[in-house]
């Protein structure tokens, strides 16, 4: 005890001041750091933190505007929208995204949820923004999601409008289709959001701004897993305006039926306004396929189909116009006085030029023939001579004046200009001079010349109305949701070909003979109560070898001729002009002319002809069409 007492007596007493000072310094540093952090979060980052907090609690649920309807000229709906359920997921609200995705895929009965989330992430989409993981849900899928809501944190159902093309493939190339915006769209259209619908093709694309409207939405409060608790605020939407087309549904249906399963195109125009009355292109596609997104397999099938169903043949199909081009020959030569109504040429079934035989479709020839009969019977030899005397450059100048070799200006994408050759064109295109023999081929609508069905409808329109080329239009007016008219689209004159009225009368008389004279090449298109004026055409796809005449039916289908018919009616006060081509179907008088006649009959059933009616021809059914004629 004495030893311990002695040792404790000499032990130094530690100094506490440095330790206390150190502890105070540490505490001060911690408090200073906390104060700085609080200052940073509470003052400098206040707005950002408040936004994050609100975002966890308050969501803006965007509701796309109801897209405007599309009507035909009689206000019958062609395109509307139906409600559709979509499964939407907010990644931020799903603690285990992989498990939630797997559960959702199992309930929906299909894969793809995880991929859509990955795609959204690759596009830089924030985690708090909803991603549409599946659309157009069926009722059992909707019930399944609602029943298992608690097992799907971050997943909700949304009702969205779905575009619906009431008549399926009818007028598909004109109406177009819609699809989801792409990243490329978003870069040029800041008002759009991912998941929005946008017009991709046809009328839907051209009139996107009128049809779209303004999106609305709801400000909602959600819980920690994204479930809706209550609505805080409604933001009203503005539905899109409606588009009233110039198209007549009844006429369109007849046009589609007239072409049937064949490949071809038909376009009908009001020659007094340029309004499109019907536009059919076959094969076609169903625009409903694109609504909500087309699958890669379906897109590949459409784009690789050798029948090219996505191609609008009315404005994109460029074909040799065949003998319909003889109307251009006639107008040009009469105007340039290289031809008179009395000028006659001998047709022995062909002529020789430059050591090569140029044939007439009639092997035995037409004999001595002048303009009227040459148009009526479509004599090739007569028009070889007309073209030879006129020259390619004058022919090209008049063709351009009548709408060939240039775009019509219709408000559709990818319209093609066709080809109207000239000496300058060939020098520019091939670096070669023009040979006179080439003019002979062009004179009967072969060789380099190529035209779209719409251009030939414009040609018929110009002959019918005195030389005026209107801009082809297919929208008559834009209407608001309450039915009031927002904007109308009056006729637009593109150009005026100055043609002597006497010249037009001669050409029109020839066209009337084509249909109404017994020897006309389209006598089968004659109507009892209306005088139809027309011109047939048979466009060769492959050349015949010199010295041979090939039987049409002996050729493979892809090498057979295209059949054309262009027409207007009534002769004295035209109300409709039409061009029709049936691909690889043979002669225009027996293939395209019946289709045009069917559309004309329907048109005049709906719009009885004005003015005096011509006398009924009792012989109308007694003449068959020459199967070899144009």
PyMOL commands that set and color helices and strands:
alter all, ss='L'
color gray80, all
select helices_A, chain A and resi 2-10+17-44+46-57+91-93+97-108+113-122+139-147+149-151+172-175+183-188+202-206+208-212+249-259+287-290+296-304+313-316+322-335+371-377+380-390+392-401+423-430+436-443+453-465+501-516+523-525+552-554+557-559+588-606
alter helices_A, ss='H'
color red, helices_A
select strands_A, chain A and resi 58-63+70-71+77-89+131-134+155-165+177-180+197-201+216-222+228-235+242-245+264-269+276-282+344-347+350-353+356-359+367-370+468-470+475-479+485-488+493-496+532-539+562-569+576-582
alter strands_A, ss='S'
color yellow, strands_A
deselect
rebuild
show_as cartoon
